[in-house]
């Protein structure tokens, strides 16, 4: 009986410790003029290391989340990955697109507001987006390359006529060869434009054989994706692109399956994130 009680206490303690590693998230509605409503997540370390500044990840969702009103945090892949146990020691901005394409200026207004009001590091700002969010990623980093340390665009494209800004930062473009929702040619246009201009020394791209549109969404859950982003900083001179971290079909399949076998721990929702 005593052994059972001890085992229960250990299990509870382990659960509490796991929960303690998850930070908090707040709904930011109407906070930013000419911005978007957005979720803002801060890791637990943000509240413990109150003199430190933290990296920022901007996650841009696809067309399936377009609408008014913030959806549940589990709908935003980077936030859901955190609830599944993916440790991401960064602030996460997850905006809600009410319709149409992502507007770079509105995203930049949000970023500036977060940098001004929270302990966020301006040299460590990252963007990851999929589908419509992949378009948003390309448009945003192509418009404000001087503000982004690194970015990943998944099965997207761009509305920009001048794509050369995307060659000014470490940029990883991934697209599946079997994508029927957004043809791989949309990503290839960007790669070809940067190649033609000789502006591709910071570019990475992978065409994943046989991968459909939905398979690329799984990359938002992978440790490798965030390790790659965090391996870059605007404080590094000269800028170089990390080509050592690999994301392939095998990594996507095994890592995603492992992560989804775990129980979710909801991220606590609070009114504000000030320590």
Buried (B, 14 or more C-beta within 10 A) or exposed (E): EEEEEEEEEEEEEEEEEEEEBBBBBBBBEEBBEEBBBBBBBBBBBBEEBEEEBBBBBBBBBBBEBEEEEBBEBEBBBBBBBBBBBBEBBBBBBBBBBEEEEBBBEBBBBBBBBBBEBBBBBBEBBBBBBBBBBBBBBBBBBBBBBEBBBBBBBBBBBBEBEEBEBBBBBBBBBBBBEEBEBBEBEBBBBBBEBBBEEEBBEBBBBBBBEEBBBEBBBBBBBBBBBBEBBBBBBBEEEEBEBBEEBEBEBEBBEEBBEEBEEEEEBEBEEEEEBEE
